Amino acid sequence: MGWPSRDRSYLGNPKQPLVLVYTLNDQGQYATERFQGSDRINSVTFPDLALSMDEILRS
């Protein structure tokens, strides 16, 4: 099979800044949340964190 594989998925076209947050759940598996643009990032570790993707990228 040639590169890139046709069954490979890509995040966006054109590419957009994206943050993926992985959280370990009760079943021992990671759940993924995607954040872009003005989305507020949720953090189990830092529940008082109140930043959006735009705020992080402007820093």
C-alpha positions as CSV (number, residue, x, y, z in Angstrom):
1,M,0.0,0.0,0.0
2,G,1.3,3.5,-0.9
3,W,2.0,6.3,1.5
4,P,-0.2,7.9,2.7
5,S,-2.7,5.1,3.2
6,R,-6.2,5.8,1.9
7,D,-7.8,4.5,5.2
8,R,-5.8,6.9,7.3
9,S,-7.8,9.8,8.8
10,Y,-6.4,13.3,9.1
11,L,-7.5,16.1,11.4
12,G,-8.9,18.9,9.2
13,N,-8.1,20.1,5.8
14,P,-6.7,22.8,5.9
15,K,-5.1,22.1,9.2
16,Q,-6.5,23.9,12.3
17,P,-4.9,24.2,15.7
18,L,-6.3,21.5,17.9
19,V,-5.7,20.2,21.5
20,L,-6.6,16.7,22.4
21,V,-7.1,15.9,26.2
22,Y,-6.9,12.3,27.2
23,T,-8.6,11.3,30.5
24,L,-8.3,7.8,32.0
25,N,-11.8,6.5,32.7
26,D,-13.1,3.9,35.3
27,Q,-12.7,1.1,32.7
28,G,-9.0,1.8,32.4
29,Q,-9.4,3.3,28.9
30,Y,-8.6,6.8,27.7
31,A,-11.4,9.0,26.6
32,T,-10.5,11.8,24.2
33,E,-11.8,15.3,24.1
34,R,-11.0,17.7,21.2
35,F,-10.8,21.5,21.7
36,Q,-10.5,24.2,19.0
37,G,-11.0,28.0,18.7
38,S,-13.1,29.4,21.5
39,D,-13.7,26.0,23.2
40,R,-13.0,26.1,26.9
41,I,-10.6,23.4,27.9
42,N,-11.9,21.1,30.7
43,S,-9.4,19.6,33.0
44,V,-10.0,17.0,35.7
45,T,-6.6,17.7,37.2
46,F,-7.1,21.5,37.1
47,P,-10.9,22.1,37.5
48,D,-10.4,25.9,38.0
49,L,-8.5,26.2,34.7
50,A,-10.5,28.5,32.5
51,L,-8.6,28.9,29.2
52,S,-9.8,28.7,25.7
53,M,-7.8,27.4,22.8
54,D,-7.5,30.9,21.4
55,E,-6.1,32.2,24.7
56,I,-3.5,29.4,24.8
57,L,-2.4,30.0,21.2
58,R,-2.1,33.8,21.8
59,S,0.3,33.3,24.7
